[in-house]
Amino acid sequence: MIEIVTTRGSEVVDITPKVQRAVRESGVIDGICLVYTLHTTTAVIVNEAESGLLMDIIDKIKEIVPGAGYEHGENGPAHLQASILGNSVALPVENGMPLLGTWQRILFVELDGPRRRRVGVKVI
């Protein structure tokens, strides 16, 4: 289990090193790694961790699902935004590490922070 403490209402956190550590510690050489958030107002995605892109992700998801006027209430938009982005990613494991492309990173997306969050990593 990975613990993340977010500091803003919406932010993207690169959790790649923590996932890599979890895979290494699992002892699995070749398999699959599932990374999943345990929260309904967060997401896990794979993308580049360039700062401009990270801001674009937050800005555009808020544009797609603007805030206010939802039956669920104040954090209704965060639930919908998280649903669009997705709560998990599955990655191949090769040679004891998650298989990622040159610029790919595993990113945790906070949409209703700041909060203490947990991300599960299951390696098989």
Disulfide bonds with the S-S distance in Angstrom:
none
